[in-house]
Amino acid sequence: MKQVYVAFASDIIHGGHMNIIQKAAELGEVTIGLMTDEVVISYFRHPVLSFPERVKIMENIKGVAKVVPQTTLSYAENLRTLRPDIVVHGDDWQTGLLAPIRQEVIDILAEYGGELVELPYTYNPEYDRLERKQIEQLSIPDIRRGRLRQLLELKPTLRIMEAHSGITGLIVEKTCVLQDGEAYQFDGMWVSSLCDSTAKGKPDIELVDMSSRLRTIDDIMEVTTKPIILDGDTGGLIEHFVYNIRTLERIGVSAVIIEDKTGLKKNSLFGVDVEQTQDTIENFCAKISAGKAALRTREFMLIARIESLILEKGMEDALTRAFAYVQAGADGIMIHSRRKEPDEIFEFCEKFRAVDSQTPIVVVPTSFNTVTEAEFEKRGVNIIIYANQLTRSGFPAMQKTAQTILTHHRAKEADDLCMSIKEILTLIPDEI
C-alpha cells in the first residue's frame, strides 16, 4: 500500500478537511503531519485546541493510520524522514504565503519520485463562519488574558510590536513573513504611553489618563486577538494602581509593565540629561506586592521595569533591584538601556540568569537595535518589545505626503507614497 502524507494546522475539522482525508485514504495509508502549536502560531493564529487535543481528534478520524508532529511550516524534515509516495493538499496553496512551501514539497518529492496530488479547495461560507467563531473566542477577555503566559511556555522568545490604534493593531495582528521555510509573525502588542500620547498630539508625561488609555486598548481589542502588554509608566500612586491593574485584568490585557521611577514622568532615553528620580526599593516592592494582591487571576502578569542603567546607577543596583522585585512578586523583569552597545544588557542577563533561570526577562532594543532576536534568545531574553517603530515610521511618511501635496498643488505625486484603499480594506474585518 502506498504511503500518503497530509499536513494539517487547523483545530476546526470541517467537511473540506474530511473530504481531503477521504480522498487521501483512497490513495493509500494516511499519515497526518499535524503542525505543532508553535508552527500554527507562527503563520496562522493561536489554536483554540492544544496540540495533544488536536492529535486525539485526528487519531479518531476514519482513514487516518497515524499522526506525527510537523514541527516546522516546511515539510522538508518529515518528507525526508517518512519518504511518502504521495503528498495530498488542497489547491489553495498555489498562490499566497504557502506557495514557496508548495514548491519545496514538489522539489523534495522529485528527489525520490514522490507525487503531489492537489484537490480542489472546498469553499463553503459556513466554514468561514466557523473560523470567525474561533477568532471571536480568542478575543474573549478571559481567554485572551492568559495567552502571554501560554506563549512563554511554547516559545523561548516572543516578539512584541507597538500598536496605538485599531489599524496599527491589525497590522501587528496580520503581518506575516515567510523566510527559509519558516513563517514569522508578532506574538503580541505593546500599548506604549509614548506612542499613545504622540498619536493624540500630547507630551509623554502621563498627561493621557488611564481612561483614555483604556479607550485605545478597547479600539485595539475590538479588532484583534493577540495578547496586549500595557506600558503602565510608574503605575502612579499605590492606591490608584491597585484599581487600575484590576481593570486591566478584567478587560483582558495580559500584562502591565511599571517602571521604578517617581514624580513627573520623563522618557527614559533622556537618561540623566533631565531630572529623573528612581523610587526606593522598598516603595517599589510595596507597589508590586499591592498590585499582585489586587489581582483576581493567576494569568495576568505584572512586570517590573528597572531604570538603574538608564540613570547610571550601576549594574549592582540593577541586579539588587531585580532580585528584590521578583521576591516581591514581579512576574518578569524589564531591563532598559540607552546605550547603542548591548554590553550592559548582556551583562545583566548573564548575571541575572546565573541566579534566576525562570523569571522572564524583557528588553526594548530601541537604542541597541543591532542585536538579533537569536542573540537575545541565547542570553535568556524571553520578550523583545519593538516599542515605537510603527509610530516613528508612520508619522514621517504622513508628513512627506502632506508636503508633496503642498509642493505640487495636487495629489497625483503623492500616490506613490500611499497604499491603495483596497489594500487597506483587506486589513479591516468586514464582519464581527
LOVEX-361967 format. One line per field, with one value per residue (C-alpha): residue number from 1; residue in one letter; chain; x, y, z. Coordinates in Angstrom, 3 decimals, always signed. Layout:
% LOVEX-361967
i: NUM | ...
aa: A | ...
ch: A | ...
xx: X | ...
yy: Y | ...
zz: Z | ...
% end
This chain:
% LOVEX-361967
i: 1 | 2 | 3 | 4 | 5 | 6 | 7 | 8 | 9 | 10 | 11 | 12 | 13 | 14 | 15 | 16 | 17 | 18 | 19 | 20 | 21 | 22 | 23 | 24 | 25 | 26 | 27 | 28 | 29 | 30 | 31 | 32 | 33 | 34 | 35 | 36 | 37 | 38 | 39 | 40 | 41 | 42 | 43 | 44 | 45 | 46 | 47 | 48 | 49 | 50 | 51 | 52 | 53 | 54 | 55 | 56 | 57 | 58 | 59 | 60 | 61 | 62 | 63 | 64 | 65 | 66 | 67 | 68 | 69 | 70 | 71 | 72 | 73 | 74 | 75 | 76 | 77 | 78 | 79 | 80 | 81 | 82 | 83 | 84 | 85 | 86 | 87 | 88 | 89 | 90 | 91 | 92 | 93 | 94 | 95 | 96 | 97 | 98 | 99 | 100 | 101 | 102 | 103 | 104 | 105 | 106 | 107 | 108 | 109 | 110 | 111 | 112 | 113 | 114 | 115 | 116 | 117 | 118 | 119 | 120 | 121 | 122 | 123 | 124 | 125 | 126 | 127 | 128 | 129 | 130 | 131 | 132 | 133 | 134 | 135 | 136 | 137 | 138 | 139 | 140 | 141 | 142 | 143 | 144 | 145 | 146 | 147 | 148 | 149 | 150 | 151 | 152 | 153 | 154 | 155 | 156 | 157 | 158 | 159 | 160 | 161 | 162 | 163 | 164 | 165 | 166 | 167 | 168 | 169 | 170 | 171 | 172 | 173 | 174 | 175 | 176 | 177 | 178 | 179 | 180 | 181 | 182 | 183 | 184 | 185 | 186 | 187 | 188 | 189 | 190 | 191 | 192 | 193 | 194 | 195 | 196 | 197 | 198 | 199 | 200 | 201 | 202 | 203 | 204 | 205 | 206 | 207 | 208 | 209 | 210 | 211 | 212 | 213 | 214 | 215 | 216 | 217 | 218 | 219 | 220 | 221 | 222 | 223 | 224 | 225 | 226 | 227 | 228 | 229 | 230 | 231 | 232 | 233 | 234 | 235 | 236 | 237 | 238 | 239 | 240 | 241 | 242 | 243 | 244 | 245 | 246 | 247 | 248 | 249 | 250 | 251 | 252 | 253 | 254 | 255 | 256 | 257 | 258 | 259 | 260 | 261 | 262 | 263 | 264 | 265 | 266 | 267 | 268 | 269 | 270 | 271 | 272 | 273 | 274 | 275 | 276 | 277 | 278 | 279 | 280 | 281 | 282 | 283 | 284 | 285 | 286 | 287 | 288 | 289 | 290 | 291 | 292 | 293 | 294 | 295 | 296 | 297 | 298 | 299 | 300 | 301 | 302 | 303 | 304 | 305 | 306 | 307 | 308 | 309 | 310 | 311 | 312 | 313 | 314 | 315 | 316 | 317 | 318 | 319 | 320 | 321 | 322 | 323 | 324 | 325 | 326 | 327 | 328 | 329 | 330 | 331 | 332 | 333 | 334 | 335 | 336 | 337 | 338 | 339 | 340 | 341 | 342 | 343 | 344 | 345 | 346 | 347 | 348 | 349 | 350 | 351 | 352 | 353 | 354 | 355 | 356 | 357 | 358 | 359 | 360 | 361 | 362 | 363 | 364 | 365 | 366 | 367 | 368 | 369 | 370 | 371 | 372 | 373 | 374 | 375 | 376 | 377 | 378 | 379 | 380 | 381 | 382 | 383 | 384 | 385 | 386 | 387 | 388 | 389 | 390 | 391 | 392 | 393 | 394 | 395 | 396 | 397 | 398 | 399 | 400 | 401 | 402 | 403 | 404 | 405 | 406 | 407 | 408 | 409 | 410 | 411 | 412 | 413 | 414 | 415 | 416 | 417 | 418 | 419 | 420 | 421 | 422 | 423 | 424 | 425 | 426 | 427 | 428 | 429 | 430 | 431 | 432
aa: M | K | Q | V | Y | V | A | F | A | S | D | I | I | H | G | G | H | M | N | I | I | Q | K | A | A | E | L | G | E | V | T | I | G | L | M | T | D | E | V | V | I | S | Y | F | R | H | P | V | L | S | F | P | E | R | V | K | I | M | E | N | I | K | G | V | A | K | V | V | P | Q | T | T | L | S | Y | A | E | N | L | R | T | L | R | P | D | I | V | V | H | G | D | D | W | Q | T | G | L | L | A | P | I | R | Q | E | V | I | D | I | L | A | E | Y | G | G | E | L | V | E | L | P | Y | T | Y | N | P | E | Y | D | R | L | E | R | K | Q | I | E | Q | L | S | I | P | D | I | R | R | G | R | L | R | Q | L | L | E | L | K | P | T | L | R | I | M | E | A | H | S | G | I | T | G | L | I | V | E | K | T | C | V | L | Q | D | G | E | A | Y | Q | F | D | G | M | W | V | S | S | L | C | D | S | T | A | K | G | K | P | D | I | E | L | V | D | M | S | S | R | L | R | T | I | D | D | I | M | E | V | T | T | K | P | I | I | L | D | G | D | T | G | G | L | I | E | H | F | V | Y | N | I | R | T | L | E | R | I | G | V | S | A | V | I | I | E | D | K | T | G | L | K | K | N | S | L | F | G | V | D | V | E | Q | T | Q | D | T | I | E | N | F | C | A | K | I | S | A | G | K | A | A | L | R | T | R | E | F | M | L | I | A | R | I | E | S | L | I | L | E | K | G | M | E | D | A | L | T | R | A | F | A | Y | V | Q | A | G | A | D | G | I | M | I | H | S | R | R | K | E | P | D | E | I | F | E | F | C | E | K | F | R | A | V | D | S | Q | T | P | I | V | V | V | P | T | S | F | N | T | V | T | E | A | E | F | E | K | R | G | V | N | I | I | I | Y | A | N | Q | L | T | R | S | G | F | P | A | M | Q | K | T | A | Q | T | I | L | T | H | H | R | A | K | E | A | D | D | L | C | M | S | I | K | E | I | L | T | L | I | P | D | E | I
ch: A | A | A | A | A | A | A | A | A | A | A | A | A | A | A | A | A | A | A | A | A | A | A | A | A | A | A | A | A | A | A | A | A | A | A | A | A | A | A | A | A | A | A | A | A | A | A | A | A | A | A | A | A | A | A | A | A | A | A | A | A | A | A | A | A | A | A | A | A | A | A | A | A | A | A | A | A | A | A | A | A | A | A | A | A | A | A | A | A | A | A | A | A | A | A | A | A | A | A | A | A | A | A | A | A | A | A | A | A | A | A | A | A | A | A | A | A | A | A | A | A | A | A | A | A | A | A | A | A | A | A | A | A | A | A | A | A | A | A | A | A | A | A | A | A | A | A | A | A | A | A | A | A | A | A | A | A | A | A | A | A | A | A | A | A | A | A | A | A | A | A | A | A | A | A | A | A | A | A | A | A | A | A | A | A | A | A | A | A | A | A | A | A | A | A | A | A | A | A | A | A | A | A | A | A | A | A | A | A | A | A | A | A | A | A | A | A | A | A | A | A | A | A | A | A | A | A | A | A | A | A | A | A | A | A | A | A | A | A | A | A | A | A | A | A | A | A | A | A | A | A | A | A | A | A | A | A | A | A | A | A | A | A | A | A | A | A | A | A | A | A | A | A | A | A | A | A | A | A | A | A | A | A | A | A | A | A | A | A | A | A | A | A | A | A | A | A | A | A | A | A | A | A | A | A | A | A | A | A | A | A | A | A | A | A | A | A | A | A | A | A | A | A | A | A | A | A | A | A | A | A | A | A | A | A | A | A | A | A | A | A | A | A | A | A | A | A | A | A | A | A | A | A | A | A | A | A | A | A | A | A | A | A | A | A | A | A | A | A | A | A | A | A | A | A | A | A | A | A | A | A | A | A | A | A | A | A | A | A | A | A | A | A | A | A | A | A | A | A | A | A | A | A | A | A | A | A | A | A | A | A | A | A | A | A | A | A | A | A | A | A | A | A | A | A | A | A | A | A | A | A | A
xx: +0.000 | +1.267 | +2.118 | +0.207 | +1.134 | -1.332 | -0.423 | -2.989 | -2.890 | -6.471 | -8.284 | -11.595 | -12.261 | -14.990 | -16.313 | -13.485 | -10.878 | -12.839 | -13.036 | -9.230 | -8.691 | -11.214 | -9.580 | -6.116 | -7.279 | -8.378 | -4.768 | -3.078 | -2.266 | -2.638 | -0.185 | -1.281 | +1.510 | -0.103 | +1.520 | +2.500 | +1.086 | +4.329 | +4.054 | +0.370 | +1.017 | +3.878 | +1.678 | -1.981 | -3.481 | -3.322 | -5.151 | -8.164 | -7.404 | -3.930 | -1.710 | -2.482 | -6.204 | -5.847 | -3.843 | -6.658 | -9.204 | -7.081 | -6.299 | -10.014 | -10.894 | -11.661 | -8.962 | -6.100 | -3.433 | -1.164 | -0.439 | +3.048 | +4.078 | +5.191 | +7.478 | +8.078 | +5.949 | +8.325 | +7.517 | +11.174 | +12.116 | +9.064 | +9.161 | +12.829 | +12.231 | +8.992 | +9.509 | +5.776 | +4.772 | +2.106 | +1.512 | -2.094 | -3.078 | -5.823 | -5.020 | -5.423 | -1.667 | -0.704 | -0.621 | -0.019 | +2.142 | +2.368 | +3.347 | +7.112 | +6.331 | +4.428 | +7.402 | +9.721 | +7.413 | +7.481 | +11.297 | +11.725 | +9.250 | +11.216 | +14.337 | +12.905 | +9.993 | +7.130 | +3.915 | +1.893 | -1.872 | -3.827 | -7.552 | -9.932 | -10.300 | -13.717 | -15.256 | -18.233 | -19.448 | -20.241 | -16.532 | -15.692 | -18.339 | -16.765 | -13.352 | -14.799 | -16.331 | -12.908 | -11.408 | -14.232 | -13.457 | -9.771 | -10.736 | -12.827 | -11.062 | -10.963 | -9.315 | -7.101 | -5.666 | -3.705 | -2.269 | +1.006 | +1.814 | +0.851 | +3.165 | +6.036 | +5.617 | +5.593 | +8.379 | +11.728 | +11.489 | +8.476 | +8.492 | +6.067 | +5.257 | +3.746 | +0.214 | -1.559 | -4.846 | -7.167 | -5.435 | -1.925 | -3.254 | -4.450 | -1.017 | +0.592 | -2.079 | -1.855 | +1.697 | +3.491 | +6.794 | +7.926 | +11.692 | +13.749 | +10.739 | +9.589 | +6.808 | +7.297 | +4.635 | +4.492 | +3.341 | +1.569 | +1.148 | +2.733 | +0.489 | +3.061 | +2.353 | +4.776 | +3.022 | -0.455 | +0.402 | +2.060 | -0.965 | -3.062 | -0.574 | +0.280 | +3.559 | +4.647 | +4.361 | +1.443 | -0.863 | -3.045 | -5.008 | -5.971 | -9.488 | -8.051 | -5.509 | -8.334 | -10.185 | -7.087 | -6.868 | -10.563 | -10.094 | -7.273 | -9.006 | -12.169 | -10.404 | -7.513 | -6.860 | -3.194 | -2.084 | -1.535 | +1.176 | +0.479 | +3.118 | +1.958 | +4.618 | +5.273 | +1.936 | +1.055 | +0.030 | -0.318 | -3.895 | -4.750 | -2.596 | -4.467 | -7.712 | -6.137 | -4.401 | -7.658 | -9.384 | -6.662 | -7.007 | -10.794 | -10.775 | -8.302 | -4.909 | -2.182 | +0.454 | +1.423 | +4.985 | +5.665 | +8.964 | +10.709 | +10.686 | +8.728 | +7.485 | +6.631 | +7.314 | +10.206 | +11.125 | +13.895 | +16.020 | +16.740 | +18.651 | +20.462 | +20.058 | +16.832 | +15.988 | +14.578 | +14.127 | +14.263 | +11.942 | +13.343 | +13.461 | +11.125 | +8.467 | +8.517 | +8.364 | +5.335 | +3.679 | +4.410 | +3.051 | -0.093 | -0.689 | -0.289 | -2.614 | -5.301 | -5.398 | -8.207 | -6.452 | -3.034 | -2.933 | -2.239 | +1.444 | +2.955 | +6.417 | +8.878 | +10.987 | +14.395 | +15.832 | +19.197 | +21.239 | +19.355 | +20.108 | +23.723 | +23.259 | +25.339 | +24.938 | +24.863 | +21.972 | +20.084 | +20.610 | +19.772 | +16.512 | +15.742 | +16.018 | +14.058 | +11.264 | +10.974 | +10.838 | +8.025 | +6.015 | +7.022 | +6.232 | +9.024 | +11.900 | +12.409 | +15.943 | +16.453 | +19.471 | +20.015 | +23.461 | +23.854 | +26.121 | +24.324 | +27.172 | +25.445 | +22.199 | +24.103 | +25.956 | +22.703 | +21.126 | +24.131 | +24.312 | +20.542 | +20.284 | +23.120 | +20.778 | +17.290 | +16.673 | +12.886 | +11.676 | +11.068 | +13.475 | +12.098 | +14.192 | +13.321 | +16.079 | +15.363 | +18.948 | +20.840 | +18.960 | +21.698 | +21.142 | +19.189 | +16.391 | +18.564 | +21.294 | +18.791 | +17.417 | +20.907 | +21.208 | +17.930 | +15.724 | +12.069 | +10.258 | +11.560 | +9.449 | +9.709 | +8.332 | +7.795 | +8.735 | +5.253 | +4.825 | +8.288 | +7.810 | +4.191 | +4.446 | +7.366 | +5.517 | +2.365 | +4.356 | +6.121 | +2.776 | +1.395 | +4.486 | +4.238 | +0.635 | +1.531 | +4.520 | +2.631 | -0.765 | -2.433 | -2.484 | -1.114 | +2.542 | +1.587 | +0.050 | +3.403 | +3.721 | +0.300 | -1.132 | -4.257 | -7.598 | -8.254 | -5.117 | -6.104 | -9.576 | -8.103 | -6.727 | -10.079 | -12.515 | -15.804 | -17.723 | -17.572
yy: +0.000 | +3.454 | +5.871 | +9.171 | +12.289 | +15.074 | +18.094 | +19.885 | +23.004 | +23.911 | +22.990 | +23.167 | +19.899 | +20.521 | +18.854 | +20.167 | +18.526 | +15.293 | +15.259 | +15.571 | +12.745 | +10.532 | +11.146 | +10.581 | +7.260 | +6.110 | +6.563 | +4.636 | +4.571 | +8.059 | +9.728 | +13.113 | +15.596 | +17.696 | +21.085 | +21.887 | +24.857 | +26.786 | +26.322 | +27.249 | +30.402 | +31.384 | +31.900 | +31.488 | +32.186 | +30.785 | +27.430 | +27.171 | +23.476 | +22.447 | +20.096 | +16.993 | +17.647 | +18.005 | +14.759 | +12.874 | +14.211 | +13.251 | +9.773 | +9.016 | +10.018 | +7.105 | +6.637 | +8.035 | +5.406 | +7.555 | +11.109 | +12.611 | +16.124 | +18.577 | +20.945 | +23.458 | +25.099 | +23.485 | +19.854 | +19.045 | +17.228 | +14.961 | +14.225 | +13.225 | +11.086 | +9.376 | +9.449 | +9.172 | +8.106 | +10.811 | +14.185 | +15.395 | +19.053 | +21.425 | +23.571 | +26.791 | +26.937 | +27.548 | +31.283 | +33.321 | +32.749 | +28.966 | +28.956 | +28.653 | +25.781 | +24.045 | +24.410 | +22.974 | +19.952 | +19.433 | +19.629 | +17.147 | +14.673 | +14.865 | +13.711 | +10.205 | +10.013 | +11.016 | +12.607 | +15.668 | +15.311 | +18.552 | +18.532 | +21.411 | +23.714 | +23.347 | +26.778 | +26.987 | +30.151 | +28.006 | +27.152 | +30.856 | +31.365 | +28.629 | +30.270 | +33.640 | +31.975 | +30.655 | +34.133 | +35.574 | +33.054 | +34.037 | +37.668 | +36.963 | +38.673 | +35.575 | +33.585 | +36.349 | +37.380 | +34.185 | +33.901 | +35.669 | +33.075 | +30.305 | +31.701 | +31.960 | +28.231 | +27.432 | +29.704 | +30.721 | +34.294 | +36.388 | +39.390 | +42.176 | +45.213 | +48.509 | +49.402 | +52.679 | +52.314 | +49.751 | +49.868 | +49.528 | +46.636 | +44.971 | +45.481 | +43.737 | +41.019 | +40.189 | +40.892 | +37.646 | +36.949 | +33.613 | +33.111 | +29.926 | +27.672 | +29.349 | +31.873 | +34.820 | +36.929 | +39.193 | +37.404 | +40.330 | +44.081 | +46.760 | +49.706 | +52.389 | +55.580 | +57.393 | +56.227 | +56.659 | +60.217 | +61.007 | +59.758 | +62.191 | +65.039 | +65.271 | +65.095 | +61.800 | +62.936 | +60.740 | +63.519 | +60.980 | +59.467 | +55.841 | +56.350 | +57.498 | +54.672 | +52.198 | +53.583 | +52.936 | +49.391 | +48.869 | +50.040 | +47.529 | +44.665 | +45.048 | +44.002 | +41.780 | +38.602 | +38.726 | +39.413 | +43.002 | +44.328 | +47.808 | +50.397 | +51.452 | +54.170 | +54.428 | +52.916 | +56.104 | +56.087 | +52.652 | +53.483 | +54.153 | +51.374 | +48.568 | +49.633 | +50.200 | +46.826 | +45.081 | +46.918 | +45.856 | +42.271 | +42.338 | +43.658 | +41.006 | +42.742 | +40.150 | +42.210 | +45.643 | +46.934 | +49.598 | +51.444 | +52.195 | +55.987 | +58.659 | +62.150 | +63.644 | +61.015 | +61.748 | +59.444 | +57.064 | +57.713 | +61.211 | +59.451 | +61.865 | +64.743 | +65.576 | +65.223 | +61.783 | +60.221 | +56.488 | +55.056 | +53.294 | +49.524 | +49.343 | +51.608 | +49.925 | +46.448 | +47.620 | +48.726 | +45.366 | +43.454 | +45.582 | +45.141 | +41.366 | +41.181 | +43.084 | +40.598 | +38.051 | +35.552 | +33.951 | +34.700 | +38.441 | +39.405 | +42.347 | +43.118 | +45.429 | +47.781 | +48.731 | +52.150 | +51.765 | +51.516 | +54.431 | +56.584 | +55.363 | +53.779 | +50.749 | +47.029 | +46.036 | +48.381 | +46.945 | +43.366 | +44.134 | +45.677 | +42.806 | +40.147 | +42.268 | +42.886 | +39.178 | +38.444 | +40.996 | +39.117 | +40.555 | +38.117 | +39.448 | +41.924 | +44.513 | +45.873 | +49.051 | +50.886 | +53.897 | +52.804 | +51.731 | +48.879 | +45.938 | +45.103 | +46.134 | +44.439 | +41.224 | +41.510 | +41.987 | +38.952 | +36.765 | +37.733 | +37.578 | +34.168 | +32.820 | +33.241 | +33.095 | +30.811 | +31.126 | +34.724 | +36.201 | +38.938 | +41.721 | +44.053 | +47.033 | +47.331 | +50.892 | +52.116 | +48.776 | +47.805 | +45.825 | +42.787 | +39.978 | +38.037 | +34.905 | +36.677 | +37.777 | +34.246 | +32.838 | +35.167 | +34.120 | +37.026 | +35.990 | +39.066 | +41.571 | +44.710 | +46.855 | +49.793 | +52.653 | +51.681 | +51.912 | +55.401 | +56.540 | +55.230 | +56.321 | +59.984 | +60.845 | +59.108 | +61.131 | +64.349 | +63.678 | +63.020 | +66.307 | +68.181 | +66.552 | +67.702 | +71.253 | +71.284 | +70.088 | +71.588 | +68.258 | +64.657 | +62.731 | +62.853 | +61.561 | +58.376 | +56.569 | +57.221 | +55.781 | +52.316 | +51.780 | +51.958 | +48.385 | +47.139 | +48.967 | +47.445 | +43.927 | +44.533 | +45.525 | +42.713 | +43.139 | +41.173 | +40.941
zz: +0.000 | -0.879 | +1.908 | +1.805 | +3.780 | +4.618 | +6.771 | +8.923 | +11.082 | +11.873 | +15.076 | +13.167 | +11.344 | +8.783 | +5.658 | +3.492 | +5.717 | +5.859 | +2.061 | +1.797 | +4.307 | +2.489 | -0.910 | +0.610 | +2.139 | -1.308 | -2.467 | +0.354 | +4.077 | +5.500 | +7.851 | +9.189 | +9.797 | +12.498 | +12.911 | +16.465 | +18.336 | +17.763 | +13.984 | +13.836 | +15.867 | +13.561 | +10.494 | +11.363 | +14.787 | +18.278 | +18.181 | +20.433 | +20.974 | +22.127 | +20.140 | +22.279 | +21.894 | +18.144 | +17.979 | +19.721 | +17.232 | +14.219 | +15.555 | +15.772 | +12.216 | +9.913 | +7.307 | +9.406 | +10.120 | +12.300 | +13.383 | +13.602 | +14.654 | +11.978 | +13.866 | +11.070 | +8.412 | +5.932 | +5.111 | +4.379 | +7.592 | +7.648 | +3.922 | +4.006 | +7.103 | +6.037 | +2.222 | +1.447 | -2.045 | -2.223 | -0.582 | -0.680 | -0.309 | -1.409 | -4.449 | -2.421 | -1.674 | -5.299 | -4.563 | -1.438 | +1.618 | +1.208 | -2.483 | -1.682 | +0.706 | -2.097 | -4.443 | -1.802 | -1.468 | -5.245 | -5.278 | -2.409 | -3.903 | -7.164 | -5.287 | -4.814 | -7.261 | -4.985 | -6.237 | -5.227 | -5.535 | -5.261 | -4.635 | -5.429 | -2.449 | -0.809 | -0.388 | +1.914 | +3.664 | +6.693 | +7.076 | +7.107 | +9.763 | +11.895 | +11.599 | +12.605 | +15.646 | +16.625 | +16.269 | +18.364 | +21.079 | +21.036 | +21.635 | +24.748 | +27.700 | +29.910 | +27.102 | +25.756 | +29.131 | +29.698 | +26.208 | +27.023 | +29.683 | +27.248 | +24.580 | +27.058 | +27.716 | +23.990 | +22.724 | +24.241 | +22.953 | +21.945 | +19.615 | +20.535 | +18.354 | +19.450 | +18.450 | +19.177 | +17.267 | +15.755 | +12.362 | +13.811 | +15.893 | +12.684 | +11.109 | +14.074 | +14.023 | +10.317 | +9.141 | +8.316 | +6.532 | +5.071 | +5.255 | +4.771 | +5.165 | +8.370 | +8.945 | +11.284 | +12.987 | +16.012 | +19.138 | +20.740 | +21.066 | +23.225 | +24.022 | +24.776 | +26.672 | +24.353 | +21.178 | +22.630 | +23.712 | +20.377 | +18.421 | +20.452 | +19.923 | +23.619 | +25.557 | +27.117 | +30.750 | +31.898 | +30.686 | +28.872 | +31.746 | +32.270 | +30.921 | +27.601 | +27.600 | +28.123 | +25.090 | +22.964 | +24.312 | +23.580 | +19.962 | +19.517 | +21.300 | +19.263 | +16.040 | +17.195 | +19.195 | +20.229 | +23.805 | +24.903 | +27.202 | +28.558 | +29.307 | +32.775 | +33.272 | +37.032 | +37.946 | +39.820 | +43.467 | +45.008 | +45.999 | +42.337 | +40.886 | +42.648 | +40.975 | +37.562 | +37.479 | +38.341 | +35.486 | +33.054 | +34.199 | +33.802 | +30.220 | +29.033 | +28.976 | +29.536 | +31.349 | +32.595 | +32.893 | +35.512 | +35.962 | +39.236 | +38.959 | +40.789 | +40.035 | +36.657 | +34.005 | +31.597 | +28.733 | +29.771 | +26.707 | +28.053 | +30.834 | +33.167 | +30.688 | +32.521 | +36.178 | +36.897 | +40.330 | +40.957 | +43.563 | +46.608 | +46.509 | +49.498 | +47.973 | +44.595 | +46.149 | +48.119 | +44.865 | +43.236 | +46.226 | +46.382 | +42.656 | +42.856 | +45.859 | +43.934 | +41.057 | +40.762 | +38.473 | +38.106 | +34.382 | +34.451 | +34.592 | +36.475 | +35.104 | +36.841 | +34.731 | +36.157 | +35.334 | +37.085 | +33.872 | +32.317 | +35.345 | +35.546 | +38.967 | +38.008 | +37.430 | +41.094 | +41.777 | +38.797 | +39.946 | +43.577 | +42.451 | +40.067 | +42.757 | +45.232 | +42.722 | +41.912 | +45.632 | +45.951 | +43.312 | +39.909 | +37.092 | +34.899 | +34.790 | +32.081 | +31.889 | +29.880 | +28.498 | +26.253 | +25.054 | +21.446 | +22.514 | +24.159 | +26.558 | +29.783 | +28.768 | +28.048 | +31.365 | +33.254 | +31.560 | +32.307 | +35.984 | +36.494 | +34.814 | +36.974 | +39.960 | +38.425 | +35.438 | +35.369 | +35.650 | +32.171 | +31.039 | +28.829 | +26.645 | +24.455 | +21.808 | +20.678 | +21.040 | +20.957 | +17.795 | +16.019 | +18.241 | +16.586 | +18.212 | +18.121 | +20.095 | +22.720 | +22.931 | +23.601 | +26.567 | +28.116 | +26.987 | +26.779 | +25.452 | +22.886 | +22.545 | +19.419 | +21.306 | +18.858 | +15.303 | +13.784 | +15.225 | +14.124 | +10.582 | +10.182 | +11.079 | +8.731 | +5.877 | +6.522 | +6.819 | +3.497 | +1.802 | +3.120 | +1.911 | -1.532 | -1.970 | -0.919 | -3.273 | -6.373 | -5.535 | -6.316 | -5.048 | -8.047 | -6.976 | -3.538 | -4.926 | -4.985 | -1.254 | -0.457 | -0.011 | -2.086 | -0.330 | -1.497 | +0.292 | +3.466 | +3.367 | +3.204 | +6.698 | +8.122 | +9.007 | +7.142 | +9.741 | +13.528
% end
